[in-house]
Amino acid sequence: MSKVLKRASLPTASKKSIGRRFKNNYIGWLFILIAAAGISLFYFYPMIRALLLSFQSGMGSNLEYVGLDNYIRLFSDPTFIAALSNTFIYLLVQVPVMIILALFFSVLLNDATLKFKGFFRTAIFLPCVTSLVAYAVIFKYLFGVDGLINQFLLDLSIISEPLNWLSDPVLAKITIIVAITWRWTGYNMIFYLSALQNVDRSMYEAAKIDGASSFQQFFYITVPMLKPIILFTSIISTIGTLQLFDEVMNITNGGPGNATLSISMYIYNLSFEYSPDFGYAATVSYVIVILIVLLSLIQFKVAGDDK
């Protein structure tokens, strides 16, 4: 009799198990569905709308489809060409300098014999948590004609008269590059530091025994071990530089002329400063998307990462 009852209870227990599993899966899918809906609504939908908008032109909300006219217009737009050139200058100069500095600081601050490592790490990382607008305004005053930088250079007799950092096309670009490097070097340094914590110290000890110098250890152990992190930081730094806006807006306002104008600031001007042309602004926005994809693929190829 007991065997029969046990056999009869097995399907019931199995049904309860299946029901419990279905309920758990249902709740899990419900959480995913909410997140997916939010991502679709606030990310994918605006991207698709912007893509459709890039094929339209007109003033304000009076838009009409013009096909590829906006994309053709890019090649004859001197302001866009200037903004693209400036952005590439920032990218080609600032990103390598920042990556090298971040690597240098991370290796230096990973030394077990160094005292006050916590203080130095915090001091270098701190700029990236400051307000973008606040630090940009501070840099604007620092590099002003009567700013601290000119005063410092005059006191050291490096210059004989104050430099117009923000009025000279070349010096204005240098100011922007210095500002970006100051802010984001510590951010990238943290990635390298965390990766260096996982590098086996015995590798360095073995290299020392074999007579390898510090430079050889850096290039043959540190750099290869940090290769995935270097690739990651290079890509996110490239993306950030292509989207550069706050520093240009608050330090030079794109001037003098269009000497420091970035692509993102040109998009802002097309949308809000000039006669509103949201269709053409969307077209310029998709130039950034295309550049990010192409440069990321190139970086993956150069790094030899086929995954």
PyMOL commands that set and color helices and strands:
alter all, ss='L'
color gray80, all
select helices_A, chain A and resi 2-53+69-74+78-109+117-129+132-142+148-155+169-196+201-209+214-225+227-242+246-252+263-273+278-303
alter helices_A, ss='H'
color red, helices_A
select strands_A, chain A and resi 56-59+62-65
alter strands_A, ss='S'
color yellow, strands_A
deselect
rebuild
show_as cartoon
